[in-house]
Amino acid sequence: MRSRILSVFILLVCITSCSKEDDTREKNDIWDIDKNGIPKFIKTNYIELDKIYRISKFRSSVGHDYSDAYEQCRSLKHYFEPKSNLDWTTVKIYSPVKGIITRVEQEWSGTKLEIASDDYPAFRFSIFHINISKQFVVNDKVTEGELLGTHIGIETYSDISVIVNDPTKQGRMVSFFDVMTDALFLEFSDRGLSSRADIIIPKTVRDASPLNCSGDTFTSTDVLENWVYLN
């Protein structure tokens, strides 16, 4: 009888503690950018930067339409193109945050992983076209800097997006460069970027030079510069 009571007590403690952890994540799973700004908390790059030739700008016309509920017909992510003299399948891909896997999708080329940050659960990072190093499933925990795999190959660029669960719960996209620390951005400065503005097309500028889309396909010529070339 005593053993049975003890077992029930342990079970209740476990349920209570697990519930508290889930409740905490759920409460923190919303972030109001307009009220709180964008936190700079990413200290680790997701890709081997020394192997990268150029990076597309946030709100560019590279690839396909990748927009949110607030902006349409533009690419709200960054493409990283490896150097042409490299085997693109050797480019390593890492988790930029400590967190949990929230989505695993098989793409036409490689695997897409979405990771929610432990420190800022409202921020989710999608990394595309990975040749994953092991089988990942939803709710797997990952550590900051953990090897996720390598880029799938020369058939496509590597890309990363960041979506924020805002109070409307529609999802609001921000640039990977918006959330990185100044120390991490120095790595890009060493490759020729003078400021974050180099890699982000402002919304007002894009709105003044709008793109046309048919479905996810850009159908107009872009008058804006879409790439930043690294030295």
Secondary structure, DSSP 8 states (H G I E B T S, - for coil): -HHHHHHHHHHHHHHHHHHHHHHHHHHTS---HHHH-----B-S-SB-GGGEEEEE-BTB-SSS-B--SS--SSB-SEEEEE-TTS-GGG-EEE-SSSEEEEEEEE-SSSEEEEEEESSSTTEEEEEEEEEESS---TT-EE-TT-EEEEE--TTS-EEEEEEE--TTSS-EEE-TTTSB-HHHHHHHHTTT--SGGGGB--HHHHHHS---EETTEE-S---S--EEE--
